[in-house]
Amino acid sequence: MVTENKMNWSEAGIHSTKENNKVKGMKQTEIGLIPEDWKVVEIHEILKFGSGRDYKHLSSGEIPVYGTGGFMTSVNEFLYDGESVGIGRKGTIDKPVFLKGKFWTVDTLFFTHSFINTFPRFVFYQFNRIPWKEYNEASGVPSLNKNTLEQIRIGLPPLAEQEAIAAALSDCDAWIVSIEQVLAKKRLIKQGVMQELLTPKEDWEVKKLGDILQFGSGRDYKHLKSGEIPVYGTGGVMTYVNEYLYDVESVGIGRKGTIDKPVFLKGKFWTVDTLFFTHSFNGVIPKYIYYQFLLIAWKEYNEASGVPSLNKNTLEQIEIKLPSFSEQTRIATILSDMDLEIEALEQKLNKA
C-alpha cells in the first residue's frame, strides 16, 4: 500500500487548520494547504523514471557516470541528454541530484525524463521536500520502488510560476556555491600560511610541552546546576553549568575518543574527563600553542588498541620548536585574523 505524500507545508508558515482554509488565495488539498492555482498531481503525470545500467562494458570518455554518491567515472556513451533529476533506487535514497547534458547513471540511481508541463529544475526542488525514507521498501539497505514513486503526490503551480520559483532557488544555490568556493580557497590559503609561519627557523628553541605548560584533567559536571559556563567534550560544547574549571585562554586536546582535534578555549569553561585543557603557560602564548597543536600528529601518540587515548605523561614529553615571544605574537595575530575572516564566511554560508 502506497503511503500518501506528507509534504510539510507548515514549514513555509502555513498551518493546515480550519481557520487557514479561509486564507484568501489558498485551498485545502490531500497534501495540505496550497495556492488556488496550483494542482495536485501524481508524479507519473508529469515525468517518467528511467533506470540506470551497468557501464563497465563502455570505453573511457567524457560522459559522466553518476551513482547515489555522485560522480563515479567518465565513459564514451550516454543514457540521457538534457536536464534531469536523479534519485537513489538503492542505498542513499534521500539525496536528489540535478543532472544536465549527457550522462549515464548506474543501476542504483533513477533518472527522470519525458517531462510534461513542468520544469526539471522545479522538480528537483520539489524532490528535495519529499520525505523519501518514508517510501523505503526494504528492511536492510534502503530501497525505492518505481511504481511507488510514480504515485507520490506533489503540488504543481502553473509553468510561469514554476520557472520563477526555480530561477529564484537556482540563484540561491549559485550564491551558496560561490560562498563555498571562497571559503574553501580561504581555508587552503590559511593552511599554507600556517605551514610557512610554523616551519622552525634556526633561532627557534626546542622545548618539551611539559616545560612550557601543564595539562589539566576534566571532570564530571552532572552535580552542577544549569548556568552560563560552557562544558566542553571532544565533540565541542555539551551543555552549560554554573561553575568553571578554568578562566582565561587555554587549548583543549582529547584524552580519549577524538584525540586529534585541538580546540581553542577562552573565558570561563568546564571540560569533561575525555578532554585535557592546558594552563600555567611559561613563555608561550596560548593562541600560538593552539596553532602548533594543529600540526602535531596526535594519533602517533595513541596508547590504546581500542578507543584512541592519550596519556598526560606522554604529552608532556612531546617536543616542539618555539620562536621568540614577539614572533609567537606576530604568528598568532596573523593566523587569528585569518580565522576571523573564515568564521565570518562560515556564518554567511550558514545564513545563505
C-alpha positions in Angstrom: 0.0 0.0 0.0 1.4 3.4 -1.1 1.8 5.9 1.7 0.4 9.3 0.9 2.9 12.1 0.4 3.4 14.1 3.6 4.8 17.4 2.3 5.0 19.7 5.2 3.5 23.0 4.1 3.6 24.3 7.6 7.3 24.7 7.3 6.5 27.6 5.0 4.5 29.2 7.7 1.2 27.8 6.5 -0.7 25.6 9.0 -3.4 23.2 7.9 -6.3 24.3 10.2 -10.0 25.2 9.6 -9.0 28.8 10.1 -6.3 28.5 7.4 -8.9 27.0 5.0 -10.3 30.5 4.7 -7.0 32.1 3.8 -7.5 34.1 0.6 -6.0 32.6 -2.5 -5.4 29.2 -0.8 -7.2 25.9 -0.9 -7.1 22.7 1.2 -6.0 19.5 -0.6 -4.9 16.0 0.3 -1.3 17.2 0.6 -2.2 20.3 2.7 -2.9 23.9 2.0 -1.7 25.2 -1.4 -2.3 28.2 -3.6 -5.6 28.1 -5.5 -4.0 28.0 -8.9 -1.8 25.0 -8.0 -2.7 21.5 -8.9 -2.1 18.2 -7.0 -0.6 15.7 -9.3 0.9 12.2 -9.0 4.5 12.2 -10.2 3.8 9.8 -13.1 1.5 12.5 -14.6 4.5 14.9 -15.1 7.5 12.7 -15.8 8.9 9.2 -16.1 11.6 7.4 -14.1 14.5 5.9 -16.1 16.6 3.0 -14.7 20.4 3.2 -14.7 22.6 0.5 -16.1 26.0 -1.1 -15.8 28.8 0.9 -17.5 31.7 -1.5 -17.3 31.4 -2.6 -20.9 31.9 1.0 -22.1 35.1 2.7 -23.0 36.7 5.7 -21.3 35.3 9.0 -22.5 33.9 12.4 -21.4 30.4 11.3 -20.4 30.0 11.4 -16.6 28.6 8.3 -14.8 26.6 9.0 -11.6 25.7 6.8 -8.7 23.9 7.7 -5.4 27.2 9.1 -4.1 27.7 11.4 -7.1 30.2 11.3 -10.0 31.9 7.9 -10.4 33.8 7.9 -13.7 33.6 9.0 -17.3 32.6 6.9 -20.3 32.1 7.2 -24.1 28.3 6.7 -24.2 25.2 8.3 -22.6 21.8 7.2 -21.3 20.2 10.6 -21.5 21.0 14.1 -22.8 19.2 17.1 -21.2 18.0 18.2 -17.8 17.0 15.5 -15.3 16.7 14.8 -11.6 18.4 11.7 -10.1 17.0 9.9 -7.1 18.5 6.9 -5.4 16.9 3.5 -6.1 19.1 1.7 -3.5 21.4 2.9 -0.8 21.3 6.7 -0.4 17.6 7.3 -1.4 17.1 10.8 0.0 19.6 12.9 -1.9 18.1 14.2 -5.2 20.7 15.4 -7.7 20.2 17.8 -10.6 21.7 16.4 -13.8 22.1 18.1 -17.2 23.8 17.4 -20.5 24.8 13.9 -21.5 25.2 11.5 -18.6 25.0 7.8 -17.6 23.5 6.5 -14.3 24.2 3.2 -12.6 21.5 0.7 -11.5 21.2 2.3 -8.0 20.2 5.7 -9.4 16.9 6.5 -11.1 16.9 9.5 -13.5 13.8 11.4 -14.7 12.8 12.2 -18.2 9.8 12.9 -20.5 8.7 15.9 -18.5 5.1 17.1 -19.1 4.1 20.7 -18.3 6.9 21.0 -15.7 10.5 22.2 -15.5 13.2 19.7 -14.4 14.8 22.3 -12.1 11.4 22.9 -10.4 11.0 19.1 -9.9 14.5 19.0 -8.4 13.4 21.5 -5.7 10.1 19.6 -5.1 12.1 16.4 -4.8 14.2 18.0 -2.0 11.0 18.4 0.0 9.8 14.8 -0.3 10.5 12.5 2.8 11.9 9.7 0.6 12.8 7.5 3.6 9.1 7.2 4.3 8.8 5.3 1.0 11.6 2.9 1.8 10.5 -0.7 1.0 13.5 -2.7 2.4 14.4 -3.7 5.9 18.1 -3.7 5.1 19.7 -1.4 2.6 17.1 1.4 1.9 15.4 0.9 -1.5 12.7 2.7 -3.5 10.3 1.2 -6.0 9.5 2.9 -9.2 5.8 2.1 -9.0 5.6 3.6 -5.5 7.4 6.8 -6.6 5.1 7.3 -9.5 2.1 7.6 -7.2 3.6 10.2 -4.8 1.6 13.4 -4.9 3.1 16.9 -5.1 1.8 20.4 -5.7 2.3 21.9 -9.1 1.9 25.6 -10.0 1.5 27.0 -13.5 4.6 26.9 -15.7 5.4 30.6 -15.3 5.4 30.2 -11.5 7.5 27.0 -11.7 10.0 28.9 -13.8 10.1 31.8 -11.3 10.5 29.6 -8.3 13.2 27.5 -10.0 15.1 30.7 -11.0 14.9 32.2 -7.5 16.2 29.0 -5.9 18.8 28.5 -8.5 20.1 32.0 -7.8 20.3 31.0 -4.1 22.2 27.8 -4.9 24.6 29.8 -7.1 25.2 32.2 -4.2 25.8 29.3 -1.8 28.2 27.7 -4.2 30.1 31.0 -4.6 30.5 31.3 -0.8 31.6 27.7 -0.5 34.3 28.3 -3.2 35.6 31.4 -1.5 35.6 29.6 1.9 37.5 26.6 0.5 40.1 28.9 -1.0 40.5 30.8 2.3 41.0 27.6 4.2 43.6 26.4 1.7 45.4 29.8 1.9 45.3 29.6 5.7 46.7 26.1 5.7 49.6 27.2 3.5 50.3 30.3 5.6 50.2 28.2 8.8 52.7 25.7 7.4 55.0 28.5 6.3 54.8 30.5 9.6 55.2 27.5 11.8 58.1 26.0 10.0 61.0 26.2 12.5 63.8 28.7 11.9 67.4 28.4 13.0 67.0 30.6 16.1 63.9 28.7 17.4 64.3 26.7 20.7 63.4 23.1 21.3 61.1 22.8 24.2 59.1 19.9 25.8 55.4 20.6 26.3 55.8 19.8 30.0 58.3 22.7 30.3 56.0 25.4 28.8 52.5 24.4 30.0 50.5 22.0 32.2 47.7 19.6 31.1 44.6 19.8 33.3 42.1 17.0 33.6 38.4 17.5 33.0 35.8 16.3 35.5 32.2 15.2 35.7 29.7 18.1 35.6 26.5 16.3 36.5 26.5 17.5 40.1 26.4 21.2 38.9 23.4 23.4 38.2 22.4 24.8 34.9 24.2 28.1 34.1 26.1 30.1 31.5 29.5 28.3 31.7 30.1 26.1 28.6 31.0 22.4 29.2 33.3 21.0 26.5 34.0 17.5 25.4 35.9 16.2 22.4 32.9 17.0 20.2 32.5 20.6 21.4 30.0 22.3 23.7 27.9 19.7 25.6 25.8 21.9 28.0 26.1 24.9 30.3 26.6 24.9 34.1 27.1 27.4 36.9 30.7 26.7 37.8 34.0 26.6 35.9 37.3 24.7 36.0 39.4 27.5 34.3 39.1 31.1 33.3 41.2 32.6 30.6 42.8 31.3 27.3 43.6 27.6 27.0 43.9 24.8 24.4 41.9 21.6 24.7 43.0 18.3 23.4 41.2 15.0 23.6 42.3 12.5 26.2 40.0 9.7 24.9 38.0 9.3 21.7 38.7 12.2 19.3 42.3 12.9 20.2 43.4 14.9 17.1 41.1 17.9 17.1 42.6 20.7 19.3 40.1 23.4 20.3 40.9 27.0 21.5 39.2 27.8 24.7 38.8 31.2 26.4 36.9 32.7 29.3 35.3 30.6 31.9 34.8 26.9 30.9 34.5 23.4 32.2 35.8 20.3 30.5 34.8 16.7 30.9 37.1 13.8 31.7 37.7 13.0 28.0 39.2 16.4 27.3 42.5 17.8 28.6 42.9 21.6 28.9 46.2 23.5 29.1 47.1 26.1 31.7 50.1 27.6 33.6 51.8 28.8 30.4 55.5 29.6 30.7 56.9 31.9 28.0 54.3 30.9 25.4 51.1 32.4 24.1 48.1 30.1 24.3 46.8 31.0 20.8 50.2 30.2 19.4 50.2 26.9 21.1 46.8 26.2 19.6 48.2 26.6 16.1 51.2 24.4 17.0 48.8 21.8 18.3 47.1 21.7 14.9 50.3 20.5 13.4 51.1 17.7 15.9 50.4 14.2 14.7 48.4 13.2 17.8 47.4 9.8 16.6 51.1 8.8 16.7 50.9 9.1 20.5 47.8 6.9 20.9 48.3 4.4 23.6 45.2 2.2 23.2 44.3 -0.6 20.8 40.6 0.2 21.0 39.3 3.7 21.6 42.1 6.2 20.9 43.7 7.6 24.1 46.4 10.0 25.1 48.4 9.9 28.3 49.4 13.1 30.1 52.9 11.9 30.8 53.5 11.1 27.2 52.1 14.5 26.1 54.5 16.3 28.4 57.5 14.8 26.6 56.4 15.9 23.1 59.0 18.4 21.8 58.2 21.5 19.7 60.3 24.3 18.4 59.5 27.8 19.7 60.3 31.2 18.3 60.7 34.3 20.5 57.7 35.7 22.4 57.3 38.6 19.9 57.4 36.2 17.0 54.8 34.0 18.6 52.6 37.1 19.0 53.1 38.0 15.3 52.2 34.5 14.1 49.2 34.1 16.4 47.9 37.5 15.2 48.2 36.7 11.5 46.5 33.3 11.9 43.8 34.7 14.2 42.9 37.4 11.7 42.6 34.7 9.0 40.4 32.6 11.4 38.1 35.5 11.9 37.7 36.0 8.2 36.9 32.3 7.7 34.5 32.4 10.6 32.7 35.3 9.1 32.4 33.4 5.8 31.1 30.3 7.6 28.4 32.4 9.3 27.5 33.9 5.9 27.3 30.4 4.4 25.0 29.2 7.3 22.8 32.2 6.7 22.7 31.6 3.0 
